[in-house]
């Protein structure tokens, strides 16, 4: 990691650090080891394959001397002349497979360079040590502590389900990967909050281009599959990634869908005016012949034209129809009216009667949209769902028993739906007697300017206050109080929680440090080069936010916005990145404690 104390240090993003951790600190070190073979086999499990593919390209892996990638859980051909790099989880099955590969008189590979994705339990380490023939063939045995996906430059998702270990593992990652010691804070239980705006974010209709794509289109992770009709009339299926390698996607993903559609149209028109090939393609009517001179211009402009038109076509051209499909779906489902009602419910401007009236007027409303409206009401209006209202909802909204269970399962997330204690087990960490939550204050969203974008996730306020050192320590205590606060508390005679937080003191050693104040360049260009970048200038320490149970696109968008505002890289992580449908499915499964993973 670069020395962040220097005002001229090159700042590396969180994703770049993880990329370098896997590619340089792991694969490259093996490649430059004198006793290693020129070409090696990379052995991974199902989890580490995802980790590697989210950070590194296959061409980069090949350049580091990897000729073959294998799955440790599947049958593999012996290659005794080649070394193997193991990047695996420290599980019982994986360790047994490693021992099976490298023990005996005829090992599967010549030598093993073993890298574990997280800390190795002592019993598994002892198991490896007990195998003398294996130890003799293991050249490296190391923990790299990278067991999460970097879906975006500012997002990571955990791949394990034991939530009690999460904070300990995050702390280990900060120390070993980033070489920084973080101050860890958490949200304390609040005995005065019966409702929960934070449970609303996963089910609100978010109106940015990114969120709409993941809400209304069939997208698998970042992979979008669509159908095109070729010039011969045949239909073909194409797959593309909506990711950071698409500059148009990066430019419009956080825009309101209306702004994104307008900008895409303007880009297509501007491109058509500048590019000869585009003009011929866009202006050429069906059946119209192209002259020889025009054909020559087309060929000359084609290389530039093809690359740019493909990216534009993905988002707005009639064949791909991403923006068009989204707008058609909005009209079909009447989402403008639904979205306005959602906003009004959050800000106390509508009631459950308004929901039932809309459901009655929109006979074709999907069950998911009905559920999302009712869930928003239930989450923001604690103690309002009595027996009469349950029966009314079931009858007028035509809810099934499973639908009603989905709503009542909000109790498992700490939302007080009714004054009556629910039967069975629920995850409650507060007294049952709660006060009614005041109507949420509306925030001036100058950057959006759209009525349907009044809602914002509460994590925005939390991180903004943290960035200003104004986050209340009673609501968000420290796991371990910083030494600076303990010292000031003893001098002033105040309780530690009453001492205002200052910038973290340096605890730097030769290897570990806090980012010091002072301008840090973003990217590889120095200030002397005259180069500029569109990335925000980072001048402060990183902020990591981790949400247990899943996060949303709106929360991710907020972190990108705050990075620019605070001039600090804000990284958000969670156990998953869910669209509304995935959240509803998880909510349906929370009937018993055994269903919680």
N, C-alpha and C positions, 0 to 999 in steps of 0.2 A: 504494500500500500504506500502511496506517495506520502511524504511528510507534509501533513496538512498545516503545520505551523508556518510554513513558508508562504508568503503572499503571492509567490509565483508558481506554486505547485499546480500541477494539472489535476483537476478534479475528475474522478472516475465515478460514474453512476453505479448504483447498487447492482444493476444487471451486468454491467461491465466487470465489476469485481467478481461476481459469481462465475461469469464466463472465463475469466482469467484463472480463477481457482481450479476449475475443472480442466481447462485446456493447458495452461502453463504450469501451474503448481502440481498437477497430477500427470497428464499425458506427456508433456514436454520433458519433465524431469526424468521420466522413464526412458524416453527416446535418447536423451543425452547421456544416460548411464553407460559406461564403457562396456560392461559385461552383457548388455542386453542385445537381443537379436535385432536385425534391421527392421523386420516386419513382425508385428505382434497381433495377438487375438485380444479383443476387448470383450470381457464376459460381464454381463449385467443381469439384473433381475427385472421384473415388470415395473417396479417403482423407479429404479435408477435409470432405466431407459427413458422414462418420461422426464426425469430431471435433466439428463444429458441433452435430450432433443429440444428442451425448452430454452437451453442456453447456448448450444453449439451447433454449427452446421456440419453435415456429413463430410463435406470437403475439408473442413478444418481438422476433423478427426483423422481423416486419411492422411493429411499432410504431416501428422504427428506419428506416422509409422503404423497405423492400424489398418490391417488388410482384411480383417473379418470381424464382424460383431456377432456374438452368440448370446443366447439366453441360458442362464445357469440352470433353470428348471427344466430344460428340454434335453433330449438326447443329442450328443455332440460327437463329432468325429475326432479321434485322437490326432494331435499334431505335435508329436514329441520334439520336433526340430524347432518349434517356435515358442517364444515366451508368451505369457498371458498376463494382461492387466485386468484384475478383478475390481470392478466398482459395484459393490453390493451392500445391501442392508445387513446389519449384524443379527441375523435371525438364525434359529437352530437349523432350519433346512439348508440355508445358504452355507453355513459353516460345515455341515455334514457333506454337502456337495463339494466344497473346496477340499476337504480332507480326502474324499473319494477320488478327486482329480489328481492330487499331488502325492498320494501315498503309494507304497508298494514298489515293486521292481520296475514297473512300466507305467510311469505317470503319463497323464494326458498331455501335459505341456512340459517344456524344458525347465522353466522357472516361473514363479508367480510373483507379481507385484500387486499386493492386495491393499485396496483402499476401501474403507468402510464409510458409508454415508452418514453415520451418526455414532455416538459413543458405544463402545463394545462392552456388554455386560461381562463382569469378571469371570463368570462360569464358562462363557464361550471362549474367552481368551485363554483360560486354563485348558480347555479342551484342545485348542490349537497347539499350545505349548507341550501337551502330553504326547503329541505325535512327532517323534524325532525325525522320521523320514520326511515329513511335511516341512518342518522347520528348516531342514537342510536345503530345501528347494524354494523357500520363500525369501525373495530378495528385499522386499519392502512390506511392512505391515503398519498401516497408518490410518488415522481417522481424519476425514476431510470435512465432516460436519456440514454437508450440503444435502438436505433431504426435503427440498421443496421446489415447486415450479416457479419460474419467473415468467409469468404469462405476459406481463407488460414491463416497461422500464421501471414502473413504480408499484408493482404488485407481485406478491408471492403467495402461494397457497400450500398449506401443509398437506402431507400425504399419509399421516398416521392419524389414528382415531383416539388415542389416549390423551385426553385434554389436560389431565393433571400434570403431564410431563412437558407441556408446551412452553411455559415460561422458562423452565430450566434449560430447555434445548435452545430457545432463542438467545438466552444469556450466553450459552456456549458458542453459538454461531457468531455473536458480536465479538467475542474474545478471539476466536480462532480465525475467522474469515476476514472481518473488518479491522481486527486489531484495535478495538475500542472497548472501553468499559462504559456501558450505558447506565443511566439512572432509570430504574424500572418502576412504573406506577400502574395502578389498576383502579378500576371503578368499584367503589365501595357500595355495599347494598344500601338502597334508599328506602327507609320505612314509610316515606310520605308520598310515594309515587304509585298510584293504583293503575294508571294507564301507562302506555309506552309508545312514544313517537318513534323510538329506535326500531320497534317491531313493524312500523308502517312502511319504512323504506323499501323492503323487499317486494311489496305488493303494489306500490304506487306506480302508475304509468309514468315513466321517465321519458321526456320528449326529445332527448338528444339523439343524434343519428346512431351512435354506438348502441345506446340502450334500446332504441326501437328495433334495430337489426336483431338483437339478441332476444327481444320480447316477441316480435311478430314473425320472424323468419326462422326457418329450420337450420340453425347453425350449430355445428358440433365443435365446441371449444371456440376456435377462431376459423374453422374451416367452413366455407360456404359452397354448397353444391347447387348448380343451376343448369338449365337446359337451353341450348341454342339451336337454331335452325341454320344449317349450312346453305351455301349457294345452290347446292344440288337438291335442296328440299329435305335432307335427312336431319333428324334430331340427334344431337349429341349432348352428353352430360359433361360438364366441366367442374373442376374443383379449384378454388382459390383460397388464399389465406388473407383474412382481414387483420393484418398485423403491421408492425412497424417497418416492414420492407415496402409498403405501399404508401408513398408520400401523400397521395390524395386522401387516403383513409386517415392518416395522421393529422391532416389539415382540417378535416370536416367532422371528425368523430364526436367532438364535444359541442358541436353547434346544434341549435334547435333544428328539428327536421325540416321546418319551412326554410330556414336560412341555408341549411345544407343543400336542399333541392335547388334553391335559387342560385347558389354559388356554383353548383355542378353545371347548371344550364349555361351560366355565363362563361364557365371554363370551356365548355364544348363549343360555344359560339366563337370565343376568342381564338381557340385553337384552330377552328375551321377557317378563320380569316387569315391566319398566319401561315398555315401549312397547305401547300399546293395539293398534296395527296388527300388531305382531309377535305378540302373544298370539292375535289372531284368525287370523293366517296359520298359526301353529305349532299351534294347538289345533284348527283346523278340519279335520275328517276328510273324506275324499273323499266327495263327494255331499251333504254337509251344507249346508243353506242358511244364509245369514247374514241376521239380522234387520235391519230398517231402522235401528234404533238403533245396532246394531253397525256397519252400513255407514257411518253418519255419523261414528262414532269412527275408523273406518278411514281415511276421507278426511282428517279433521283431523290424523291422525298420520302420513299417508303421506309427506310430503316428508322428514322426519327418518328415518322408517323405511326408505325406499327406499335412501338413501345408505349407511346403516349396515349394512342387511341384505345389500346387494350385496357389501360388503367382507368381511363374515363368511361369506357363502355361498361366496365364492371359495375359502376355505380349508377349510371343514368341512361346508357344507350338502350334502345328498345329491346335488344336481344337479352340483356342481362337483367334489367328491370329491378334493381335493388330499391332505389328511391321510389320508382313508380309502384312497385309491389307494396311497399310500406304505405304510401299515400292511399292506394286503393283499399288496403286493409283498414286503415283509419276510417275511411268513409263507410265501408261495409259494416263495421262494428259500431259506428257512431261514437268513436273514441273521444271526439272533441267534447261532447256532452258528458260522457263518463269521466273524462279527465277533469273537467271543471267541477263536477260534483265531488270528486276525490279531494280536490284542493279546498273546497268549501267545508267538507267534513273535518279536515285537519284544523282549519282555522275557526271552527265553531260557527260557521255560517249556514249549516244545513243540518238536518235531523234524519232519523231513520225513516220518517214518513217520506222524505224526498227520495230516498233510495227505493222504497217500494213503489212510489209513483213512477219513477223512471223505469223500473223493471216492468211495471204494468204497461207502460207506453211503448217499450221496446220488447216486443214479444220474442224477437229472435236473439236476444242477448244470451251470450254463452254462459254456462254455469261458472266457468272460471272468473268471468268479469263480475257476475253476481257475487261470488264469494269474496272477491277482492274488495268490492264496495262494503260488504257487511263486515269483513275483517277490519277494514280501516275504521269503521264506526266503533266496533267493539274494542279495538286497541286504544282509541282516543277518547272513549267515553266509559270509564270504569264504573262498575257496579250498576250498569244499566240493562243488562241482559237478564230480565226476570223470566218466569215461566210463561207469562202471557206473551211476551215479545218473542220467545223461542217458538211458540206455537204459531204466531202470526208470520214469522219469517218462513217457517217450514211450509205453511200453506200458500202464502202469496208469492213467495220466491220459488216455490216448488223445489225445496231442498230435500235431498235424500238424507237418510240417517248418517251416511258417511260425510256428506257436506256439513251437517250440523256438528258432527264430531270434530271436523277440521276447525270450525270456529271455536268450539269449547276447548280445544287443545291449546289455545292461547294461554290458558291457565298454567300449562307446563312451562311456559316462557316467562312466567311472573306477572302476567296481566290479570288483574282482578275483574272478572266479567260480571259477577253477581255478588250480592251480599251474603248469599248462602254458601257455606263451606262445601266445595265440590267433593263428591265421593271418590274414594281411591287415592292414589298417590299423585302428588304434583310437586314440581320443583319450586318450593317456596322458600325464600331466604329473607322473609320480612313478616311482621305481624299481619294478621288478616284485616285489622281495622286500619283503614286508609282514608285519607282526605281526598276529595274530588280534585283532580288535576285542573289547574286553571287553563283557560283557552290559550293556545299557543300564539305567541306574538309573530306577526308577519314580518319578514325581513325584506329590506329593499334590495331586490336582485337587479341591479343596474346592468350587469353584464348580459342578462338574458332578455329582459324587456317583453316577455311573453306571459300572458295571464295563466297559461297552463304550466308555467315553470316557477310558480311562487314557492312550491315546496322545496325544501333542501334538507338533507340528512343532518341529524344532530351532531354527528361526528365532526362536521365542519366547525361548529362553535367550540367543541372540545379542543381540536387541534389549533384553532386560531388563538384561543386563550393560552394554550400551552406555549405557542410561539411568542406570546407577549409576556411569558412568565406570570400569568395571572390565573392559572388553573387552581381552583380551591383544593388545598391539600387534605381537607376533611372529606371531600367527595372522591378525590383521587389520591389516596395515600401512596407513599413510597414503600416498595418491598423492603428496602434498606435505606434509611435516611442518609443523604449525602453528608460527608464529614463537615463540609462548610456550614450546613444548617445546624448540625449538632453543636458546633463550636459557638455559633452566634446565639443559639438558644440559651446556652449556659452563661454567656456574658450578660445578656439582657434580662435573664430571669424569666423569659417568655417560654411557653411550650413550643416545642420544635415546629408544630404545625402552623404557628402564628408568624413564623419568621418568613419574610418575603424571599422568594427564590431568586438567586442571582445566576449569572452565567456559570456553567460548571468549571471548577478549577481544573487545571491540567494535572493528570495523574500519569504523565508520560514516563515511559521507561525507554529502553533502546527500541522496543518493538511495539509497545502499546501506547496509544495516546487518544486524547480528545481533539476534535478539530478546533483549532484556535480561530479567534476572530481575525478578519482580514480577507481581502478579496481572493477568491480561488477561481482560476480559469476553468471553463467547462470545455471538454473536448481536447483534441490534441494540438490545437493551434495556440501558440503563445501570443502575447500582446505585441511582440515585435514583428510578427509576421504580417500584420495588417488584415488577417482573416477575421471574419466575424461568424457568429453562429446564432441561430434562432432560439437556442436553448437558453433558459433563464440563468443569470449569473448566481452562483451559489456562494454565499459568504458566511454561512453558519453551519453548525453541526446538524447531522441528520436527525429526523424524527421518525421513529418506527411506531406504527399503530397496528395492533393485532386484535382481531375480532373473532372470538370463538363461536362457531356455529354457522359461519357463512357471511359473505358480504355482497354488495350490490354494485352495479355499474355506476349508479349515482354517487356512491361513496368513493369509488375509484376516481371518477371525474373530479370530485371535490379535492382529492389529494393532489391532482395535477394542478388545479387552480391555486391551491395554497402554496405549492412549491414556488410558483412565480411570485406570489404575494409576499411570502415570508423570506424568500431567497435562501431557503433551506430545503434540501431534498426530503420530501415526505414520502415514506414507504409504507404502504398498507398491506397487511397480510391477513390471511384467514385460513380456516380449514377448507374452504371452498369458495368459488365465485359462482353465485347462483343467479339464474334468471327467475322471473316470477313463477313460472311453471314448476321449476325445480324446488323452489321454496314451498309452494303449496303441497307438493308431494311429500316433502319432509315433514311438514306440519301434520299431514294426515297420519303419519306413522308414529306420532308422539302419544299414542293412547296409553302405553305402559312404559315403564322405565327401561324395559328390555329392548325397546325399539330405538333408544337413543344411542347413536354411534358417534 
